[in-house]
Amino acid sequence: MKCGKPEWLRSVTLGGVEAARVRSLIDGAGLHTVCREAACPNQGRCFENGTATFLILGDTCTRRCAYCAVRKASGPVPPPPPDEPERVASAVEALGLKYAVVTSVTRDDLADGGASIFADTIAAIRKRSPSTKVEVLTPDFKGCGRSLSIVGEARPDVFNHNVETVERLFPALRPGASYRTSLDLLSTFRRIQPGIPTKSGIMLGLGESAEDIRSTLADLRSAGVTMLTLGQYLQPTRNHQPVDRFVTPAEFDQWRSEALAAGFAAVASGPLVRSSFDAAAAYAGLSVHGEGRE
């Protein structure tokens, strides 16, 4: 990573009493969070606010993206714990969450890519916490339409799938994935579940150009995406892709303005923004304006 993070990236907190309670609850339930596994810089902030983004299908990924801190498989991966959906639902209830975000590792070894576990988790949360909104952030399921339908039939309140980076950088950064497959996944979900908002995210600072970013925004809008996150890539370890540059807060503000002008209804753009950053507020904004919903 480039030496010396800029000042705007240094105000990271571990949180206080509430953060400790959240960590204790998660540990006690034997759950994983993307907050920890992906070394999210907002972990303390979110935990202190009494929330977390749940990571299902275990904690080991079958792909080897160059930027991601999540554990990579070095051999066969154990099957997902059968009681994982219920344990997530119990944690959502215990935390009193009104908005829950559920994501996962990529499991190419599973017949449906884990889609049925996403559906079971949505159902379990709804059974215990009927008023809680559920956002899912899924892998690409290798483009499998049936897997996407399984998630859609469970009716999440928001469907999120990150393209993560621009098309030009995809082959080097996301081996095993395809930019076009990700776009097709988003557009297909929009087509089969038109009443559910679709969301995606891009990391900046990986070597993309302004032209690359604008092209990606246009592609996402063409795919029907209405919610967008833009954040700074931070190198998890020296073995991961180096940071190409640190994008200033002013530039992130510029990109937010461009994205809104391009037709996105909800945009979170800033150095520390991540996929689930203020997700409940973004959804509430859609509710107020009636964007992308039945």
C-alpha positions in Angstrom: 0.0 0.0 0.0 1.1 3.6 -0.5 2.8 4.9 2.5 0.9 7.3 4.8 -2.9 7.3 4.6 -4.3 10.8 4.1 -6.0 12.4 7.1 -9.5 11.7 5.9 -8.9 7.9 6.3 -7.5 8.0 9.8 -10.5 8.6 11.9 -11.3 4.9 12.5 -12.8 3.9 15.9 -13.1 0.5 17.6 -16.3 1.7 19.3 -17.3 1.5 22.9 -19.7 -0.4 25.2 -22.3 -1.1 22.5 -19.6 -2.3 20.0 -18.4 -4.7 22.6 -21.9 -6.0 23.1 -22.4 -6.6 19.4 -19.1 -8.4 19.1 -20.0 -10.6 22.1 -23.4 -11.4 20.6 -21.9 -12.3 17.2 -19.2 -14.4 18.8 -21.6 -16.2 21.1 -23.8 -17.1 18.1 -20.8 -18.4 16.2 -21.6 -16.0 13.3 -19.4 -14.3 10.8 -19.6 -10.7 9.6 -18.1 -9.0 6.5 -17.2 -6.2 8.9 -14.5 -8.4 10.4 -13.7 -10.9 7.7 -13.2 -8.2 5.1 -11.4 -5.8 7.5 -14.0 -3.0 7.0 -12.7 0.4 8.3 -16.2 1.2 9.6 -16.5 -1.9 11.9 -16.3 0.1 15.1 -18.7 2.7 13.9 -21.3 0.2 12.8 -20.9 -2.0 15.9 -21.3 1.0 18.1 -24.5 1.8 16.3 -25.7 -1.6 17.2 -25.6 -3.1 13.7 -23.5 -5.5 11.6 -23.5 -7.0 8.1 -23.8 -10.8 8.4 -21.7 -13.1 6.3 -23.3 -16.4 5.5 -22.2 -19.7 3.7 -19.2 -20.0 6.1 -16.1 -17.8 6.1 -14.1 -19.2 3.2 -14.4 -18.1 -0.4 -13.8 -20.3 -3.4 -12.5 -17.4 -5.5 -9.3 -15.4 -5.2 -10.1 -11.7 -5.9 -6.9 -9.6 -5.6 -8.4 -7.0 -3.3 -10.4 -9.0 -0.8 -9.3 -9.9 2.7 -11.8 -12.8 3.2 -10.2 -16.2 3.7 -9.5 -18.1 0.4 -10.0 -21.8 0.0 -6.9 -23.9 -0.2 -8.8 -27.2 -0.5 -12.4 -28.5 -0.1 -14.7 -26.1 1.8 -17.0 -27.5 4.5 -20.7 -27.2 3.7 -22.5 -24.2 5.2 -23.8 -24.9 8.8 -27.5 -26.0 8.4 -28.6 -23.8 11.3 -26.9 -20.7 10.0 -30.1 -19.0 8.8 -31.7 -19.4 12.2 -28.7 -18.1 14.0 -28.6 -15.0 11.9 -32.3 -14.4 12.5 -31.8 -14.8 16.2 -29.0 -12.3 16.2 -31.1 -9.8 14.1 -33.8 -10.2 16.7 -31.4 -9.8 19.7 -29.9 -6.7 18.2 -33.4 -5.3 17.4 -32.4 -4.5 13.9 -35.0 -2.7 11.7 -32.8 -3.2 8.7 -30.5 -6.2 8.2 -27.9 -6.7 5.5 -26.9 -10.3 4.6 -24.0 -11.1 2.3 -21.8 -14.1 1.7 -18.6 -15.6 0.5 -18.7 -17.0 -3.0 -19.4 -20.7 -3.0 -18.9 -22.1 -6.5 -18.7 -25.6 -5.0 -22.5 -25.5 -4.1 -25.0 -26.5 -6.7 -27.0 -23.3 -6.4 -24.1 -21.1 -5.2 -25.8 -20.8 -1.9 -29.0 -19.2 -3.2 -31.2 -21.4 -1.1 -29.4 -20.4 2.1 -30.0 -16.8 1.2 -33.7 -17.6 0.8 -33.8 -19.5 4.1 -32.0 -16.6 5.9 -34.5 -14.1 4.6 -37.4 -16.3 5.6 -35.9 -16.9 9.1 -35.4 -13.2 9.7 -39.0 -12.4 8.6 -40.4 -15.1 10.9 -38.6 -13.7 14.0 -38.7 -10.0 13.0 -41.6 -9.4 10.6 -41.0 -5.7 10.4 -37.3 -5.9 9.6 -36.2 -4.9 6.1 -33.7 -7.3 4.5 -31.0 -6.4 2.0 -29.0 -9.1 0.4 -25.6 -8.7 -1.2 -25.0 -11.8 -3.3 -22.2 -13.3 -5.4 -22.8 -13.7 -9.1 -24.0 -17.4 -8.8 -21.9 -18.0 -12.0 -24.8 -16.3 -13.9 -27.2 -19.1 -13.0 -30.8 -17.9 -13.6 -32.4 -20.5 -11.3 -30.2 -19.4 -8.4 -31.2 -15.8 -9.0 -34.9 -16.8 -9.1 -34.6 -18.6 -5.7 -33.3 -15.4 -4.1 -35.9 -13.3 -5.9 -38.8 -15.5 -4.8 -37.7 -14.9 -1.2 -38.5 -11.2 -1.8 -35.6 -9.3 -0.2 -36.3 -5.6 0.2 -33.1 -4.7 -1.7 -31.0 -6.9 -4.0 -27.4 -5.9 -4.1 -24.6 -7.3 -6.2 -21.3 -5.4 -6.5 -19.4 -5.1 -9.8 -16.5 -3.9 -7.5 -14.4 -2.4 -10.3 -14.4 -1.2 -13.9 -14.5 -3.6 -16.9 -10.9 -2.9 -17.9 -9.5 -4.0 -14.5 -11.8 -7.0 -14.1 -9.6 -9.8 -15.5 -6.7 -8.9 -13.2 -8.7 -8.2 -10.1 -11.5 -10.7 -10.2 -10.3 -14.0 -11.7 -13.2 -16.4 -12.1 -15.7 -13.5 -12.4 -17.0 -11.6 -15.4 -18.1 -7.9 -15.6 -20.8 -8.8 -18.2 -22.1 -11.7 -16.0 -22.4 -9.2 -13.1 -24.3 -6.7 -15.2 -26.6 -9.5 -16.6 -27.3 -10.7 -13.1 -28.4 -7.2 -12.1 -30.5 -6.6 -15.2 -32.1 -10.0 -15.0 -33.1 -9.5 -11.3 -34.6 -6.2 -12.2 -36.6 -7.9 -15.0 -37.9 -10.8 -12.9 -38.5 -8.7 -9.7 -39.2 -5.1 -11.0 -40.6 -4.0 -7.6 -37.4 -4.7 -5.7 -34.6 -2.0 -5.9 -31.3 -3.2 -7.2 -28.0 -1.9 -5.9 -24.3 -2.1 -6.8 -20.9 -0.7 -5.7 -17.5 0.3 -7.1 -14.2 0.7 -5.3 -12.0 3.6 -6.5 -8.3 3.9 -6.3 -7.4 0.6 -8.1 -6.2 2.3 -11.3 -9.4 3.2 -13.0 -9.8 6.3 -15.1 -12.6 8.9 -15.1 -13.7 7.4 -18.4 -13.8 3.9 -16.9 -16.0 5.2 -14.0 -18.4 7.0 -16.2 -18.7 3.9 -18.5 -19.4 1.7 -15.4 -22.1 4.1 -14.1 -23.7 4.1 -17.5 -23.6 0.3 -17.6 -25.2 0.0 -14.2 -28.0 2.4 -15.1 -28.6 0.4 -18.3 -28.9 -2.7 -16.1 -31.6 -0.9 -14.0 -29.6 -0.3 -10.9 -31.1 2.5 -8.8 -28.8 2.4 -5.7 -25.0 2.9 -5.7 -22.0 3.0 -3.4 -18.6 4.4 -4.2 -15.7 4.0 -1.8 -11.9 4.0 -1.5 -10.1 0.7 -1.9 -7.7 0.0 1.0 -5.1 -2.7 0.7 -5.8 -5.3 3.4 -2.3 -6.8 3.5 0.9 -6.5 1.5 -0.1 -9.6 -0.4 -3.2 -7.9 -1.9 -3.5 -5.5 -4.8 -1.7 -2.2 -4.0 -3.6 1.1 -3.8 -3.1 3.1 -7.0 -4.2 6.4 -5.4 -6.2 7.9 -2.6 -9.3 9.6 -3.9 -10.1 12.9 -2.2 -13.5 13.6 -0.5 -14.1 16.4 -3.0 -13.7 13.9 -5.9 -16.1 11.5 -4.2 -18.6 14.4 -3.9 -18.2 15.0 -7.6 -18.9 11.4 -8.4 -22.0 11.4 -6.2 -23.3 14.4 -8.2 -22.5 12.7 -11.5 -24.2 9.5 -10.4 -27.4 11.3 -9.3 -27.4 13.2 -12.6 -27.1 9.9 -14.4 -30.3 8.7 -12.8 -29.3 6.8 -9.6 -31.9 7.4 -6.9 -29.7 6.8 -3.9 -25.9 7.3 -3.9 -23.4 6.9 -1.0 -20.0 8.2 -2.1 -17.0 8.8 0.1 -13.6 7.4 1.2 -15.0 5.1 3.9 -18.2 4.1 2.1 -18.8 0.4 1.8 -21.6 -1.7 0.4 -23.8 -1.6 3.5 -22.8 2.0 4.5 -26.0 3.7 5.9 -28.0 1.1 4.0 -31.1 1.7 6.0 -31.0 5.4 5.3 -30.5 4.8 1.5 -33.6 2.5 1.5 -35.6 5.0 3.5 -34.8 7.6 0.9 -36.1 5.4 -1.8 -39.3 4.9 0.3 -39.8 8.6 0.6 -39.4 9.2 -3.1 -41.0 6.1 -4.4 -38.0 5.1 -6.5 -37.6 1.6 -7.8 -40.4 0.1 -5.7 -43.9 -1.1 -6.3 
